[in-house]
Amino acid sequence: MKPIKVAVVGVGHLGSIHARIYSQLASAQLVAVCDTQQDRAGATAQQYGCRALTDYRELLDQVDAVSIAVPTQHHFSIANTFLAKGIHSLVEKPITRTVQEADRLLKLAAKTGAILQVGHVERFNAALRKAQDSLKDPRFIEVHRLAPFQPRGTEVGVVLDLMIHDIDILLGLVKSPIHRVDAVGVKV
């Protein structure tokens, strides 16, 4: 089978991980990485043996799929551009700033036949997958996420940045809709 031509738009912390993984997959050919910071794009491209770009639109006729790992406020416009061309798109979470933007991307993906996926990687965690075999009908779940402050991702609140993983896991464990979400942040 011919490798899927992929690129990564945004090669900060998460995007560089996407680039590393794509470069290691036999089923993928990492064509390019793109970042508005030329030096960061160049360093990542050199590390993984692909081209460095600063304008994601240059990728439109070169790739089958793309990972979008830029600040959330740019997710909609960039994903919209790729999906309109029928290019499969993996968007880091949160998918967009608003539900309306997310709905528009879903409709566009359905129209063009492109796959749209959100980077909910915790659902594939080996420990969680093993635990799912044992958890049949949980009645009470409490989640605590303890971590040092990270300056990346501060354009969205903790619910959309980190707690969204916990909500995604819970939705997989408990076959019931969400009724309410509460979050408390404490400076330690």
Rosetta constraint file for C-alpha pairs under 8 A:
AtomPair CA 1 CA 27 HARMONIC 7.71 0.50
AtomPair CA 2 CA 27 HARMONIC 7.31 0.50
AtomPair CA 3 CA 26 HARMONIC 6.96 0.50
AtomPair CA 3 CA 27 HARMONIC 4.57 0.50
AtomPair CA 3 CA 28 HARMONIC 4.62 0.50
AtomPair CA 3 CA 29 HARMONIC 5.68 0.50
AtomPair CA 4 CA 27 HARMONIC 6.20 0.50
AtomPair CA 4 CA 28 HARMONIC 4.64 0.50
AtomPair CA 4 CA 29 HARMONIC 5.87 0.50
AtomPair CA 4 CA 63 HARMONIC 7.81 0.50
AtomPair CA 4 CA 64 HARMONIC 6.18 0.50
AtomPair CA 4 CA 65 HARMONIC 7.27 0.50
AtomPair CA 5 CA 28 HARMONIC 6.00 0.50
AtomPair CA 5 CA 29 HARMONIC 4.87 0.50
AtomPair CA 5 CA 30 HARMONIC 6.17 0.50
AtomPair CA 5 CA 31 HARMONIC 6.11 0.50
AtomPair CA 5 CA 62 HARMONIC 7.40 0.50
AtomPair CA 5 CA 63 HARMONIC 4.85 0.50
AtomPair CA 5 CA 64 HARMONIC 5.21 0.50
AtomPair CA 5 CA 65 HARMONIC 6.45 0.50
AtomPair CA 6 CA 22 HARMONIC 7.58 0.50
AtomPair CA 6 CA 28 HARMONIC 6.60 0.50
AtomPair CA 6 CA 29 HARMONIC 5.97 0.50
AtomPair CA 6 CA 30 HARMONIC 5.03 0.50
AtomPair CA 6 CA 31 HARMONIC 5.78 0.50
AtomPair CA 6 CA 32 HARMONIC 7.38 0.50
AtomPair CA 6 CA 63 HARMONIC 5.33 0.50
AtomPair CA 6 CA 64 HARMONIC 6.01 0.50
AtomPair CA 6 CA 65 HARMONIC 4.85 0.50
AtomPair CA 6 CA 66 HARMONIC 5.33 0.50
AtomPair CA 6 CA 67 HARMONIC 7.77 0.50
AtomPair CA 7 CA 19 HARMONIC 7.62 0.50
AtomPair CA 7 CA 30 HARMONIC 5.67 0.50
AtomPair CA 7 CA 31 HARMONIC 5.62 0.50
AtomPair CA 7 CA 32 HARMONIC 4.97 0.50
AtomPair CA 7 CA 33 HARMONIC 5.48 0.50
AtomPair CA 7 CA 34 HARMONIC 7.62 0.50
AtomPair CA 7 CA 59 HARMONIC 7.64 0.50
AtomPair CA 7 CA 63 HARMONIC 6.73 0.50
AtomPair CA 7 CA 65 HARMONIC 6.78 0.50
AtomPair CA 7 CA 66 HARMONIC 4.88 0.50
AtomPair CA 7 CA 67 HARMONIC 6.43 0.50
AtomPair CA 8 CA 15 HARMONIC 6.40 0.50
AtomPair CA 8 CA 18 HARMONIC 6.90 0.50
AtomPair CA 8 CA 19 HARMONIC 6.23 0.50
AtomPair CA 8 CA 32 HARMONIC 6.79 0.50
AtomPair CA 8 CA 33 HARMONIC 4.81 0.50
AtomPair CA 8 CA 34 HARMONIC 6.16 0.50
AtomPair CA 8 CA 66 HARMONIC 5.64 0.50
AtomPair CA 8 CA 67 HARMONIC 4.74 0.50
AtomPair CA 8 CA 68 HARMONIC 6.11 0.50
AtomPair CA 8 CA 69 HARMONIC 7.33 0.50
AtomPair CA 9 CA 15 HARMONIC 7.09 0.50
AtomPair CA 9 CA 33 HARMONIC 5.95 0.50
AtomPair CA 9 CA 34 HARMONIC 4.68 0.50
AtomPair CA 9 CA 35 HARMONIC 6.06 0.50
AtomPair CA 9 CA 56 HARMONIC 6.52 0.50
AtomPair CA 9 CA 66 HARMONIC 7.20 0.50
AtomPair CA 9 CA 67 HARMONIC 6.11 0.50
AtomPair CA 9 CA 68 HARMONIC 4.94 0.50
AtomPair CA 9 CA 69 HARMONIC 5.99 0.50
AtomPair CA 9 CA 70 HARMONIC 6.79 0.50
AtomPair CA 10 CA 15 HARMONIC 5.46 0.50
AtomPair CA 10 CA 16 HARMONIC 7.91 0.50
AtomPair CA 10 CA 33 HARMONIC 7.41 0.50
AtomPair CA 10 CA 34 HARMONIC 5.82 0.50
AtomPair CA 10 CA 35 HARMONIC 4.78 0.50
AtomPair CA 10 CA 36 HARMONIC 7.62 0.50
AtomPair CA 10 CA 68 HARMONIC 6.41 0.50
AtomPair CA 10 CA 69 HARMONIC 4.91 0.50
AtomPair CA 10 CA 70 HARMONIC 4.81 0.50
AtomPair CA 11 CA 15 HARMONIC 4.00 0.50
AtomPair CA 11 CA 16 HARMONIC 4.64 0.50
AtomPair CA 11 CA 19 HARMONIC 7.62 0.50
AtomPair CA 11 CA 33 HARMONIC 6.98 0.50
AtomPair CA 11 CA 34 HARMONIC 6.90 0.50
AtomPair CA 11 CA 35 HARMONIC 6.01 0.50
AtomPair CA 11 CA 40 HARMONIC 7.06 0.50
AtomPair CA 11 CA 41 HARMONIC 6.59 0.50
AtomPair CA 11 CA 44 HARMONIC 7.22 0.50
AtomPair CA 11 CA 69 HARMONIC 6.94 0.50
AtomPair CA 11 CA 70 HARMONIC 7.81 0.50
AtomPair CA 12 CA 16 HARMONIC 5.81 0.50
AtomPair CA 12 CA 40 HARMONIC 7.74 0.50
AtomPair CA 12 CA 69 HARMONIC 7.66 0.50
AtomPair CA 12 CA 70 HARMONIC 7.86 0.50
AtomPair CA 13 CA 17 HARMONIC 6.83 0.50
AtomPair CA 14 CA 18 HARMONIC 6.50 0.50
AtomPair CA 14 CA 69 HARMONIC 6.43 0.50
AtomPair CA 15 CA 19 HARMONIC 6.26 0.50
AtomPair CA 15 CA 67 HARMONIC 7.59 0.50
AtomPair CA 15 CA 68 HARMONIC 7.46 0.50
AtomPair CA 15 CA 69 HARMONIC 5.15 0.50
AtomPair CA 15 CA 70 HARMONIC 7.79 0.50
AtomPair CA 16 CA 20 HARMONIC 6.18 0.50
AtomPair CA 16 CA 44 HARMONIC 6.88 0.50
AtomPair CA 17 CA 21 HARMONIC 6.23 0.50
AtomPair CA 18 CA 22 HARMONIC 6.13 0.50
AtomPair CA 18 CA 67 HARMONIC 7.17 0.50
AtomPair CA 19 CA 23 HARMONIC 6.07 0.50
AtomPair CA 19 CA 30 HARMONIC 7.21 0.50
AtomPair CA 19 CA 33 HARMONIC 7.31 0.50
AtomPair CA 19 CA 44 HARMONIC 7.84 0.50
AtomPair CA 19 CA 48 HARMONIC 7.23 0.50
AtomPair CA 20 CA 24 HARMONIC 6.49 0.50
AtomPair CA 20 CA 48 HARMONIC 6.74 0.50
AtomPair CA 21 CA 25 HARMONIC 6.47 0.50
AtomPair CA 22 CA 28 HARMONIC 5.98 0.50
AtomPair CA 22 CA 29 HARMONIC 7.00 0.50
AtomPair CA 22 CA 30 HARMONIC 5.93 0.50
AtomPair CA 23 CA 28 HARMONIC 7.22 0.50
AtomPair CA 23 CA 29 HARMONIC 6.77 0.50
AtomPair CA 23 CA 30 HARMONIC 5.65 0.50
AtomPair CA 23 CA 48 HARMONIC 6.12 0.50
AtomPair CA 25 CA 29 HARMONIC 7.68 0.50
AtomPair CA 30 CA 48 HARMONIC 7.98 0.50
AtomPair CA 30 CA 50 HARMONIC 6.34 0.50
AtomPair CA 31 CA 50 HARMONIC 5.48 0.50
AtomPair CA 31 CA 51 HARMONIC 6.41 0.50
AtomPair CA 31 CA 62 HARMONIC 7.74 0.50
AtomPair CA 31 CA 63 HARMONIC 7.30 0.50
AtomPair CA 32 CA 45 HARMONIC 6.80 0.50
AtomPair CA 32 CA 50 HARMONIC 5.04 0.50
AtomPair CA 32 CA 51 HARMONIC 4.41 0.50
AtomPair CA 32 CA 52 HARMONIC 5.69 0.50
AtomPair CA 32 CA 53 HARMONIC 7.00 0.50
AtomPair CA 32 CA 59 HARMONIC 7.94 0.50
AtomPair CA 33 CA 41 HARMONIC 6.12 0.50
AtomPair CA 33 CA 44 HARMONIC 7.24 0.50
AtomPair CA 33 CA 45 HARMONIC 6.09 0.50
AtomPair CA 33 CA 50 HARMONIC 7.15 0.50
AtomPair CA 33 CA 51 HARMONIC 6.37 0.50
AtomPair CA 33 CA 52 HARMONIC 5.25 0.50
AtomPair CA 33 CA 53 HARMONIC 6.21 0.50
AtomPair CA 34 CA 41 HARMONIC 5.70 0.50
AtomPair CA 34 CA 52 HARMONIC 5.82 0.50
AtomPair CA 34 CA 53 HARMONIC 4.50 0.50
AtomPair CA 34 CA 54 HARMONIC 5.17 0.50
AtomPair CA 34 CA 55 HARMONIC 6.59 0.50
AtomPair CA 34 CA 56 HARMONIC 6.04 0.50
AtomPair CA 35 CA 40 HARMONIC 6.90 0.50
AtomPair CA 35 CA 41 HARMONIC 5.22 0.50
AtomPair CA 35 CA 52 HARMONIC 7.92 0.50
AtomPair CA 35 CA 53 HARMONIC 6.52 0.50
AtomPair CA 35 CA 54 HARMONIC 4.98 0.50
AtomPair CA 35 CA 55 HARMONIC 7.32 0.50
AtomPair CA 35 CA 56 HARMONIC 7.88 0.50
AtomPair CA 36 CA 41 HARMONIC 7.67 0.50
AtomPair CA 36 CA 54 HARMONIC 4.81 0.50
AtomPair CA 36 CA 55 HARMONIC 7.05 0.50
AtomPair CA 37 CA 41 HARMONIC 6.33 0.50
AtomPair CA 37 CA 54 HARMONIC 6.92 0.50
AtomPair CA 38 CA 42 HARMONIC 5.93 0.50
AtomPair CA 38 CA 52 HARMONIC 7.62 0.50
AtomPair CA 38 CA 53 HARMONIC 7.27 0.50
AtomPair CA 38 CA 54 HARMONIC 6.12 0.50
AtomPair CA 39 CA 43 HARMONIC 6.08 0.50
AtomPair CA 40 CA 44 HARMONIC 6.19 0.50
AtomPair CA 41 CA 45 HARMONIC 5.98 0.50
AtomPair CA 41 CA 52 HARMONIC 5.21 0.50
AtomPair CA 41 CA 53 HARMONIC 6.57 0.50
AtomPair CA 41 CA 54 HARMONIC 7.29 0.50
AtomPair CA 42 CA 46 HARMONIC 6.05 0.50
AtomPair CA 42 CA 51 HARMONIC 7.75 0.50
AtomPair CA 42 CA 52 HARMONIC 5.19 0.50
AtomPair CA 42 CA 53 HARMONIC 7.86 0.50
AtomPair CA 43 CA 47 HARMONIC 6.19 0.50
AtomPair CA 44 CA 48 HARMONIC 6.29 0.50
AtomPair CA 44 CA 52 HARMONIC 7.75 0.50
AtomPair CA 45 CA 49 HARMONIC 5.63 0.50
AtomPair CA 45 CA 50 HARMONIC 4.89 0.50
AtomPair CA 45 CA 51 HARMONIC 5.52 0.50
AtomPair CA 45 CA 52 HARMONIC 5.33 0.50
AtomPair CA 46 CA 50 HARMONIC 6.58 0.50
AtomPair CA 46 CA 51 HARMONIC 7.76 0.50
AtomPair CA 53 CA 58 HARMONIC 7.67 0.50
AtomPair CA 56 CA 60 HARMONIC 7.57 0.50
AtomPair CA 56 CA 78 HARMONIC 7.92 0.50
AtomPair CA 57 CA 81 HARMONIC 7.96 0.50
AtomPair CA 58 CA 62 HARMONIC 7.80 0.50
AtomPair CA 59 CA 63 HARMONIC 6.18 0.50
AtomPair CA 60 CA 82 HARMONIC 6.71 0.50
AtomPair CA 60 CA 85 HARMONIC 7.21 0.50
AtomPair CA 60 CA 87 HARMONIC 7.89 0.50
AtomPair CA 63 CA 87 HARMONIC 7.26 0.50
AtomPair CA 64 CA 87 HARMONIC 5.40 0.50
AtomPair CA 64 CA 88 HARMONIC 6.38 0.50
AtomPair CA 65 CA 87 HARMONIC 5.30 0.50
AtomPair CA 65 CA 88 HARMONIC 4.45 0.50
AtomPair CA 65 CA 89 HARMONIC 5.71 0.50
AtomPair CA 65 CA 90 HARMONIC 7.87 0.50
AtomPair CA 66 CA 82 HARMONIC 7.93 0.50
AtomPair CA 66 CA 87 HARMONIC 7.20 0.50
AtomPair CA 66 CA 88 HARMONIC 6.35 0.50
AtomPair CA 66 CA 89 HARMONIC 5.03 0.50
AtomPair CA 66 CA 90 HARMONIC 6.27 0.50
AtomPair CA 67 CA 89 HARMONIC 5.88 0.50
AtomPair CA 67 CA 90 HARMONIC 4.70 0.50
AtomPair CA 67 CA 91 HARMONIC 5.92 0.50
AtomPair CA 67 CA 92 HARMONIC 7.58 0.50
AtomPair CA 68 CA 75 HARMONIC 7.04 0.50
AtomPair CA 68 CA 78 HARMONIC 7.64 0.50
AtomPair CA 68 CA 79 HARMONIC 7.26 0.50
AtomPair CA 68 CA 89 HARMONIC 7.17 0.50
AtomPair CA 68 CA 90 HARMONIC 6.14 0.50
AtomPair CA 68 CA 91 HARMONIC 4.79 0.50
AtomPair CA 68 CA 92 HARMONIC 6.15 0.50
AtomPair CA 69 CA 75 HARMONIC 7.97 0.50
AtomPair CA 69 CA 91 HARMONIC 6.48 0.50
AtomPair CA 69 CA 92 HARMONIC 5.36 0.50
AtomPair CA 70 CA 74 HARMONIC 6.52 0.50
AtomPair CA 70 CA 75 HARMONIC 6.73 0.50
AtomPair CA 70 CA 92 HARMONIC 7.86 0.50
AtomPair CA 71 CA 75 HARMONIC 6.97 0.50
AtomPair CA 71 CA 153 HARMONIC 7.08 0.50
AtomPair CA 71 CA 155 HARMONIC 7.30 0.50
AtomPair CA 72 CA 76 HARMONIC 7.99 0.50
AtomPair CA 72 CA 93 HARMONIC 7.80 0.50
AtomPair CA 72 CA 94 HARMONIC 6.74 0.50
AtomPair CA 72 CA 95 HARMONIC 7.41 0.50
AtomPair CA 72 CA 96 HARMONIC 6.05 0.50
AtomPair CA 72 CA 97 HARMONIC 6.45 0.50
AtomPair CA 72 CA 155 HARMONIC 7.09 0.50
AtomPair CA 72 CA 156 HARMONIC 7.46 0.50
AtomPair CA 73 CA 96 HARMONIC 7.02 0.50
AtomPair CA 73 CA 97 HARMONIC 6.26 0.50
AtomPair CA 73 CA 155 HARMONIC 7.90 0.50
AtomPair CA 74 CA 78 HARMONIC 6.22 0.50
AtomPair CA 75 CA 79 HARMONIC 5.83 0.50
AtomPair CA 75 CA 91 HARMONIC 7.04 0.50
AtomPair CA 75 CA 95 HARMONIC 6.71 0.50
AtomPair CA 75 CA 96 HARMONIC 5.67 0.50
AtomPair CA 76 CA 80 HARMONIC 5.76 0.50
AtomPair CA 76 CA 95 HARMONIC 7.73 0.50
AtomPair CA 76 CA 96 HARMONIC 5.73 0.50
AtomPair CA 76 CA 97 HARMONIC 7.91 0.50
AtomPair CA 76 CA 101 HARMONIC 6.42 0.50
AtomPair CA 76 CA 102 HARMONIC 7.53 0.50
AtomPair CA 76 CA 105 HARMONIC 7.36 0.50
AtomPair CA 77 CA 81 HARMONIC 6.30 0.50
AtomPair CA 78 CA 82 HARMONIC 6.57 0.50
AtomPair CA 79 CA 83 HARMONIC 5.94 0.50
AtomPair CA 79 CA 89 HARMONIC 6.64 0.50
AtomPair CA 79 CA 91 HARMONIC 7.32 0.50
AtomPair CA 79 CA 105 HARMONIC 7.41 0.50
AtomPair CA 80 CA 84 HARMONIC 5.95 0.50
AtomPair CA 80 CA 105 HARMONIC 6.28 0.50
AtomPair CA 80 CA 108 HARMONIC 7.59 0.50
AtomPair CA 81 CA 85 HARMONIC 6.81 0.50
AtomPair CA 82 CA 86 HARMONIC 6.56 0.50
AtomPair CA 82 CA 87 HARMONIC 5.18 0.50
AtomPair CA 82 CA 88 HARMONIC 7.39 0.50
AtomPair CA 82 CA 89 HARMONIC 7.04 0.50
AtomPair CA 83 CA 87 HARMONIC 5.18 0.50
AtomPair CA 83 CA 88 HARMONIC 6.56 0.50
AtomPair CA 83 CA 89 HARMONIC 6.87 0.50
AtomPair CA 83 CA 105 HARMONIC 7.62 0.50
AtomPair CA 83 CA 108 HARMONIC 6.52 0.50
AtomPair CA 83 CA 109 HARMONIC 5.81 0.50
AtomPair CA 83 CA 112 HARMONIC 6.96 0.50
AtomPair CA 83 CA 114 HARMONIC 6.18 0.50
AtomPair CA 83 CA 116 HARMONIC 7.91 0.50
AtomPair CA 84 CA 108 HARMONIC 6.66 0.50
AtomPair CA 84 CA 109 HARMONIC 7.63 0.50
AtomPair CA 84 CA 112 HARMONIC 6.66 0.50
AtomPair CA 85 CA 112 HARMONIC 7.44 0.50
AtomPair CA 86 CA 109 HARMONIC 7.39 0.50
AtomPair CA 86 CA 112 HARMONIC 5.17 0.50
AtomPair CA 86 CA 113 HARMONIC 6.38 0.50
AtomPair CA 86 CA 114 HARMONIC 4.91 0.50
AtomPair CA 87 CA 114 HARMONIC 5.70 0.50
AtomPair CA 87 CA 115 HARMONIC 7.69 0.50
AtomPair CA 88 CA 114 HARMONIC 4.79 0.50
AtomPair CA 88 CA 115 HARMONIC 4.70 0.50
AtomPair CA 88 CA 116 HARMONIC 6.05 0.50
AtomPair CA 89 CA 114 HARMONIC 7.45 0.50
AtomPair CA 89 CA 115 HARMONIC 6.26 0.50
AtomPair CA 89 CA 116 HARMONIC 5.04 0.50
AtomPair CA 89 CA 117 HARMONIC 6.34 0.50
AtomPair CA 90 CA 116 HARMONIC 5.93 0.50
AtomPair CA 90 CA 117 HARMONIC 4.66 0.50
AtomPair CA 90 CA 118 HARMONIC 5.59 0.50
AtomPair CA 90 CA 119 HARMONIC 6.52 0.50
AtomPair CA 91 CA 95 HARMONIC 5.96 0.50
AtomPair CA 91 CA 116 HARMONIC 7.54 0.50
AtomPair CA 91 CA 117 HARMONIC 6.20 0.50
AtomPair CA 91 CA 118 HARMONIC 4.91 0.50
AtomPair CA 91 CA 119 HARMONIC 5.97 0.50
AtomPair CA 92 CA 118 HARMONIC 5.62 0.50
AtomPair CA 92 CA 119 HARMONIC 4.55 0.50
AtomPair CA 92 CA 120 HARMONIC 7.70 0.50
AtomPair CA 93 CA 118 HARMONIC 5.88 0.50
AtomPair CA 93 CA 119 HARMONIC 5.52 0.50
AtomPair CA 93 CA 120 HARMONIC 6.88 0.50
AtomPair CA 93 CA 160 HARMONIC 7.40 0.50
AtomPair CA 93 CA 161 HARMONIC 7.00 0.50
AtomPair CA 94 CA 118 HARMONIC 7.54 0.50
AtomPair CA 94 CA 160 HARMONIC 5.76 0.50
AtomPair CA 94 CA 161 HARMONIC 6.63 0.50
AtomPair CA 94 CA 164 HARMONIC 7.83 0.50
AtomPair CA 95 CA 102 HARMONIC 6.46 0.50
AtomPair CA 95 CA 118 HARMONIC 6.10 0.50
AtomPair CA 96 CA 101 HARMONIC 6.14 0.50
AtomPair CA 96 CA 102 HARMONIC 5.73 0.50
AtomPair CA 97 CA 101 HARMONIC 7.05 0.50
AtomPair CA 97 CA 102 HARMONIC 8.00 0.50
AtomPair CA 98 CA 102 HARMONIC 6.46 0.50
AtomPair CA 99 CA 103 HARMONIC 6.09 0.50
AtomPair CA 100 CA 104 HARMONIC 6.28 0.50
AtomPair CA 101 CA 105 HARMONIC 6.38 0.50
AtomPair CA 102 CA 106 HARMONIC 6.24 0.50
AtomPair CA 103 CA 107 HARMONIC 6.23 0.50
AtomPair CA 104 CA 108 HARMONIC 6.18 0.50
AtomPair CA 105 CA 109 HARMONIC 6.08 0.50
AtomPair CA 105 CA 116 HARMONIC 7.94 0.50
AtomPair CA 106 CA 110 HARMONIC 6.24 0.50
AtomPair CA 106 CA 116 HARMONIC 7.15 0.50
AtomPair CA 107 CA 111 HARMONIC 6.15 0.50
AtomPair CA 108 CA 112 HARMONIC 6.18 0.50
AtomPair CA 109 CA 113 HARMONIC 5.62 0.50
AtomPair CA 109 CA 114 HARMONIC 4.92 0.50
AtomPair CA 109 CA 115 HARMONIC 6.24 0.50
AtomPair CA 109 CA 116 HARMONIC 6.24 0.50
AtomPair CA 110 CA 114 HARMONIC 6.78 0.50
AtomPair CA 110 CA 115 HARMONIC 8.00 0.50
AtomPair CA 120 CA 165 HARMONIC 6.40 0.50
AtomPair CA 120 CA 168 HARMONIC 7.42 0.50
AtomPair CA 121 CA 125 HARMONIC 7.13 0.50
AtomPair CA 121 CA 165 HARMONIC 7.94 0.50
AtomPair CA 122 CA 128 HARMONIC 7.98 0.50
AtomPair CA 122 CA 165 HARMONIC 6.27 0.50
AtomPair CA 122 CA 169 HARMONIC 7.32 0.50
AtomPair CA 123 CA 128 HARMONIC 6.98 0.50
AtomPair CA 123 CA 129 HARMONIC 7.39 0.50
AtomPair CA 123 CA 165 HARMONIC 7.79 0.50
AtomPair CA 123 CA 168 HARMONIC 7.24 0.50
AtomPair CA 123 CA 169 HARMONIC 5.87 0.50
AtomPair CA 124 CA 128 HARMONIC 7.29 0.50
AtomPair CA 124 CA 129 HARMONIC 6.63 0.50
AtomPair CA 125 CA 129 HARMONIC 6.25 0.50
AtomPair CA 126 CA 130 HARMONIC 6.22 0.50
AtomPair CA 127 CA 131 HARMONIC 6.18 0.50
AtomPair CA 128 CA 132 HARMONIC 6.15 0.50
AtomPair CA 129 CA 133 HARMONIC 7.14 0.50
AtomPair CA 130 CA 134 HARMONIC 7.53 0.50
AtomPair CA 131 CA 135 HARMONIC 6.30 0.50
AtomPair CA 132 CA 136 HARMONIC 7.57 0.50
AtomPair CA 132 CA 173 HARMONIC 6.94 0.50
AtomPair CA 135 CA 173 HARMONIC 7.37 0.50
AtomPair CA 136 CA 173 HARMONIC 7.94 0.50
AtomPair CA 137 CA 173 HARMONIC 7.98 0.50
AtomPair CA 137 CA 174 HARMONIC 7.06 0.50
AtomPair CA 138 CA 173 HARMONIC 7.59 0.50
AtomPair CA 138 CA 174 HARMONIC 6.79 0.50
AtomPair CA 143 CA 166 HARMONIC 7.27 0.50
AtomPair CA 145 CA 163 HARMONIC 7.81 0.50
AtomPair CA 153 CA 161 HARMONIC 6.63 0.50
AtomPair CA 156 CA 160 HARMONIC 6.29 0.50
AtomPair CA 156 CA 161 HARMONIC 6.28 0.50
AtomPair CA 157 CA 161 HARMONIC 6.13 0.50
AtomPair CA 158 CA 162 HARMONIC 5.51 0.50
AtomPair CA 158 CA 163 HARMONIC 6.17 0.50
AtomPair CA 158 CA 183 HARMONIC 7.97 0.50
AtomPair CA 158 CA 185 HARMONIC 7.99 0.50
AtomPair CA 159 CA 163 HARMONIC 4.43 0.50
AtomPair CA 159 CA 164 HARMONIC 5.70 0.50
AtomPair CA 159 CA 183 HARMONIC 6.89 0.50
AtomPair CA 160 CA 164 HARMONIC 5.20 0.50
AtomPair CA 162 CA 166 HARMONIC 7.40 0.50
AtomPair CA 163 CA 167 HARMONIC 6.26 0.50
AtomPair CA 164 CA 168 HARMONIC 6.04 0.50
AtomPair CA 165 CA 169 HARMONIC 6.21 0.50
AtomPair CA 166 CA 170 HARMONIC 6.11 0.50
AtomPair CA 167 CA 171 HARMONIC 6.10 0.50
AtomPair CA 168 CA 172 HARMONIC 6.43 0.50
AtomPair CA 169 CA 173 HARMONIC 6.36 0.50
AtomPair CA 170 CA 174 HARMONIC 5.79 0.50
AtomPair CA 171 CA 175 HARMONIC 6.27 0.50
AtomPair CA 171 CA 176 HARMONIC 6.98 0.50
AtomPair CA 171 CA 177 HARMONIC 7.42 0.50
AtomPair CA 171 CA 178 HARMONIC 7.91 0.50
